Amino acid sequence: MKLNYRNTFLVGLAFMSIIAFWQLYDNIVPLLLTNTFHFNETVSGGIMAIDNILAIVLLPVFGRLSDRTHTRIGKRMPYIITGTVIAAVLITFIPVIDNGVAAGRTGAFYSVFAFIAVLAMLLLTMTVYRTPAVALMPDITPKPLRSRGNAIINLMGAAGGIIYLAFAAIMYPKSKTQGLSHVDYSALFIFMSVFIVICVGIMFAFVRENKLSAINDSIEAEHPEWDLNAEGRSDSKTGSKRALTGPVRRSMIFLLVSIMLWYMGYNAVTTWFTTYVSRIMGEGIGGASLCFLIANAGAIVSYLPLGLLASRIGRRKSIFFGTILLTVSFALCGVLTVTSDHISVLMYIVFALVGVAWAAISVNSLPMVVEMCKGSESGEYTGLYYTAAMLGQVLTPVLTGFLMRNVSYRILFVYAAVFAFASFITMIFVRHGDVCADAPKGLETFEDFE
């Protein structure tokens, strides 16, 4: 039995479009909120946290709704197609409103109301189809192959982010944006609208969800033993749950706190860096996008050696390495941005190290969480992982925005470095979930990465 790489790549197109969109959202929307609408950083941070709040509340809801949906095109496709079409239309309204305000063609009150309303509808729409899009891969993939399928999905998501960042870096270099009182970002939003339609359109044209799901169901029906793993690690043949022992529970709590802390540090930079370099260095979206592009590339090329490293020294030590490297990298970024008026080659190198550090953390953290639970509880504990991650991403835009407004913009990388180091400290108290295995090869290195 082999993974159908063709079908996996095709269903991964939806996830590719989602990651590309969020890269655009994190890079551009803070600029519009602060530069065009003149919201202070605290308010802007609150608005930027809306997507994570919606995710915490609504992602499970639409996942369950799609589970219960049955149509001739499938149970996930109606949400994916509807969400894509609506999102593609709403995306194009954002630069129209932004440019109208900058040109003084619309009233301030109605423009702010219209912008927030369109942004809220867009975020809601993306939430509608994010879970069904991710759930489509396991629907058509046999259980033993889902980890490998998930590796491909994540690689395609990274590719989506890189495609957007490359386009932004080419279209908006510093030479085109420096000194402008207002930058028209219509090209980026139009590109994203077309990109998500093309991605999902190709997927819909070649993926027959009902047929592939039926084939997968028949394969799994022939292998009832695959379900035994879900109960084999439980305390009884019925898969009953057992409360974590005191030491394990303590490790779990500190690990979840660590996850929240490093997301607070990392997400602060991904949310505010574009605005930060605009204010501190006079750089445009092009330079910031190239930094993120290099960080993503650094993460991608380091996955394989980091998988080897984790197999040799363990997950916990790998995370220690990642959190220390992230702390040092953020501190160096802070120094470089306040001592120069342009993004230098050295800063690009440091951002590559940020990508390496983040890969070391993200590859190993989720496996540590699920290692502490029984097999039948892995979904519940995966939910705990994402709750901690989302909580960090909800809190940090608001807190960072408040500090940047009331203390100094220069506090951004100090804030990020402090939270990255704090996660190193809390990881010291994590004593469980570290299992060394033989070094994985090829795509297997990604099998623990969510």
N, C-alpha and C positions, 0 to 999 in steps of 0.2 A: 504494500500500500504506500503510495507516494502522494505528497501534497500537490494539488493542482495549482501550479504557480501562476498560470494564466488567469484563472478565475480569482485567485487571491490578489493579484495585482489589479485586476479590474475593480473588485469591490473596494480596494484600497484607495481608489481615485476619490471617493467621497471623503475619506479621512484626509487625503492630501488637500482637498479644497478647504476643509474646515481649519486645518492648521495654518494654511496660507492666509485665510481671513483673519484669524486671531493675531497673526503677526502684523497685519495691516492695522487692526484695531488698536493693539498696544502701542504701535509706533506713531500713528497719526492722530488719533482722537485726542490724546492729551494736548497736542499742539493746538488743535482747533479750540478746545475748551479754554486754554489759557491765553492764546494769542488773538483769536477772533472774538470769542464771547467774553473774554476777560474775567472768567471765573477765577477765584483764588485757588491755590493749590489744594487746600483742604476740601473744598467743594468738588474740584475736578477729581481728586482721589476718590471721593464718595461715589461719583458717577462712574468712575472706572471700576469700582467694586461691584456694580450692579450685576455684571455678567456672572461673577462667581456666586453671588447670592442666588440668582436664578438657577444656576447649575446645581447648587446644594438642594434646592427645593424641587426643581422640575425634572432634572435628568432621570431620576428613578420613576417618576410619574409617566413620562412619555415612553420609557422603556417598557413598563407594564402595559401601557395602552397598545403599543405595537405588538406585544406578545399575544394580545387578544384580538388583533385585527386580521381579517382574512379577506383578500380581494384577488381578482384574477391576475394582478401583477405582483402579488406577494403581500406580506404583512409589514415589511420594512419600507418597501419602495414608495408607497403612498406618502409617507412622512418625508422621505428623502427628496422625492420629486417636488412635492408641494413646498417644502421648506426652501429648496434651492431656488425655485422660480420666484417666490416672494422675496427672498433675501437678495436675489440679483436685481430686482426692481428697487427695493429700498436702499441698497448701497448707492445707487446713482443719485438719490436725493440729497445725500449728505454734502457733497461738494457744491451742489446747487445752492443750498441754504447758506453754507459757509461763504461762498463767493458773493452771494446777495447781501449778506451782512457787511462784509468787508467793503463792498462798493456803495453801501448806504442805500440800497434799493428797497429794503424792507424795514419795517418797524422793529425795534430791538426786542420789545416784549413778545410779539408774535413770532419772531424768528427764533428766540430762545425756546419758546414753547414748542414750535414746530421741530426744531432740532432734537430736543429731548424726546419728543413723541416718536419721531422716526427712529432715533437710536434705540429707544426701548422696544419698539416693535421689531427692529432688526435683531436685537439680542434675544428676544423671545423666540423669533423664528429660528435662529441658529440653535437654540436650546431644543426646539421641537425635533430637529432631525439629527442632532449629534448622537444621541444614544442609539436610535435605530441604525444609523450608519455604522457605528462601531459593532453593534450586535449582528450585523449581516454576515461578518466573517465566520463566527462560530456556527451560525445557522447552516452554512454550506461546507463546513470543514469537520471531518471526523475528530473525535476528542483527542486521540493521541497526537494529532498534527496541529492542534490549535495554537500551541506555544510558538511553533515555527511560523504559522500563519500570522500570528500577532507580531512577530519580528518584522515581517515584510510590511505589515500595515504601518508600524512605527517608522520604518525607513522611508516609506512613501510620505508620511506626514512630515518628516524632516526635509524631504525633497521639496514638498510644497512650500515650506517656509523659506528655503533657499531660493526657489524660483521667484517668489515675491521680493525678497531682499535684493537679489541681483537686479531685478527690473527697477526697483526703487533707487538703487545706487547708480544705475546708468542714467535714469531719467532726471534725477535731482541731485547732481553733484554740488559741491559748495559754490562752484563758479556760477551756477545758475540761480542760486537762492540767496547768496550773500548780499546784504544791504536792502533786500526787498521788505517792504512793510507788510506785505501779504503774499503768500505763496499759494498758487492755484494747484491743488492736488487732484484735480479731476482725472488726470491720466491714470493715477493709481487706483482710484475707485472704479473707473470704467474697466481697467485691466482686470480687477478682481471680480467684477460682475461677469465678464466674459469667461474668465478662467474657471469659476465654479460651475457655470453652465456647461462648458466644454467637458470638464471632468465628469460631472454627474451624467451628462448626455451620453458620453462614451460608455460609461458603466451601464446605464439603462439599456443602451442599444445591444450590448453583448451579454449581459447577465440576465438569465431567466431564473428569477428567484424561486418560484414555486417548483420548477423542475429540479434545480440543484438541491433545494431543501428536501425534496422527496427522495432524491438519490441518496443524500446523506442520511436521512432517517432510515432508509432500508439497509444501508451499511451498518449503522449503529444497532439496528434490530438484530443483526447477525452476530453481534459481539456484546452480549449482556455483561460479560466479564469486565468491560470498560467501566461500568458503574460501580464495581466493587471497590475501586480505589477511593471513592468518595466516603465509604464507610470503613474501609480497612484500617484506617488509623484512628477510628473513633473508639469509644470505650465499650461498645457492645456491637453486636451484629446489626442492631437497628440504627447505628450511627448516632447514638445519643451523645449529647454534649456534656462536657465536664468543665467546670470552672477552672480557670488558670490557677496554678499554684502561686503562692505569694511571691517568690522570686521571679517567676516568669511574668506575672502581672506587672511587677515593678519594671522589668525590662521593657515590656510592651508600652507602658505609660511613658517612659523616658524616650523610647523610640518615636512614638507619635508626637511628643513635644519636639523632638529633634527635627522631624519632618516639617512641622509647622514653622519652626525657626528658620530652617534653610530656605524654605519657600518665601518667607518674609524678606529675607535678604536678597534672594535672586529675583523675585518678582518686583521688588522695588526698583531694580535697575532696568528690567525689561519694560516696566511701565513708564518710567520717568527719564530714561537716558536721552531720548530724542529731544525732549524739552530742555533737559539739563545742559547738553552741549550747545544748544541754541543760545541759551542765556549766558553760559560761562565762557564759551569759546567762539561763539558766532558761527558755529558749524550748522549745516543744513541736514536734511533728511538723508542725503546721499552718504555722508560720512558715517552717520549713526547706523544706517542700514548695512554698510560694509562691515562695521564692527560686529553686528549681530550675525551677519553672513559668515564671517570668519569664526565666530564662536560656535555656530552650528557645524561648520566644517571640522573644527577641532574636536567636537563631540563625536561626529560620525567616524572619523578616522581613528579615534582612540577606543571605540567600543571593543574591537577584537583584542588588542593588547591588555585592556583593562579586564576583560573576561579572563584572560590568562593570569593576570596578576591576582585577581580574586580567588582563583582556584589554587594559587600557591600560598597566599598569605591570609586568605579569608575575607569575608564580606565586611566585617567590622573594621578591620585595619584598612581595607580599601576605602571605606567611608571616612575614616580618620584622615587618610591621605587627601580625599576629595575636599573635606571641609577646611583643612589647613590651606590647601592650594587655593580654594575659593576665597578664603580670608585674605591671604597675601595678594592675590590678584586684584581683589576689590580695593585693597589699600593702595596698591601701585596705580590703579586707575585714578584714584582720588588725587594722588600726587601729580600724575601726568596731566590731568585735566586742569588743574589750578596753576600749573607752572608753564603752560604752553597755550598759544592761541590757535592751534590747529591739531588735528588728529595725526599723530606721528606713526611711523612704522613700528616703533616700540609698543605703542598702544594696541596696534593690531595683534602683535605677538602676545600681549597680555590677555587680550580677548580670546585668543586661541586657547590659552591656558584656562580661562574661565570655562570654555566649552569642555575641556578635558576634565576639569574638576567636577562640573555638573554631571557629566557622564559617569564618573566614578561613583557619585552619590546616587543618581537615579537608577543605575543598573542594579545596585545591590540593596536598596532600601525596601522595596516591595517584597522581594524574596525573604528578607529577614522578618517582615511582618507575618507572612503566611506560614513561615517555618515554625512559628510559635503556637499555631493552632492545629486542630485536627482537620483532616481532609474535608470532612463534611461542613466545616465552618469557614472554608477559604473565601467564599463569597462575602460573608459577613465581615471578615477581617480585611479583605480588600476594600470594602466600604469604609472601614475605619481609616485606612490609609488615605483614601481620597477625601474623607471628611477633614482630616488634619491638614492635608495639602490645600484644600479649598478655603479652610478657615484662615490659614496664613495669607492666602491671596486676597481674601476679603478685607482683612485688617490692614495689610501693609500699604495699599495705595492711599488710604485715608491718613494713616499715621505719618507716612513719608511726606505727603502733601502738606500736612499741618506743620511739620518741622521745617520743610523747605520754605514755607511762607513766613513762619514766625522766628526762625533762627537764621538760616542761610541756605541757599541752593547748594553750597559746597558740602552740606552735611550728607548728601545722598550716599556717597561711597563710604563715608564713616559709618552711617547707619547699616549699609549692606555688610560691611566687614564685621561689625559688632554682632549682628545676628548670625552670620556664618560661623564666627568663633563660638558664639553661645551654643550653636548646634553641636560643635565639637565637644564642648564641656558636657552637655547632656548625654551625648553618645558614650561617654566614659562609664555611665551607669547602666548601659545596656549590656547584659551578660548572656543573653540567649539569642537564638535565631541565626547563629553563625555556623554554617556547615560547609566545610571545604569538600569539593568534589574534583574529579578529574577535569582537566582543562577542556572546555568545549571547543568545537571547531566550527569554522564557517558561520553560517546563520544561527547555529545553535547557541552561539555566544549571546544572542539577543533574546533567548527564549524566556528569560526571567524579567525582561524589560517591558513595562506597561507604558 
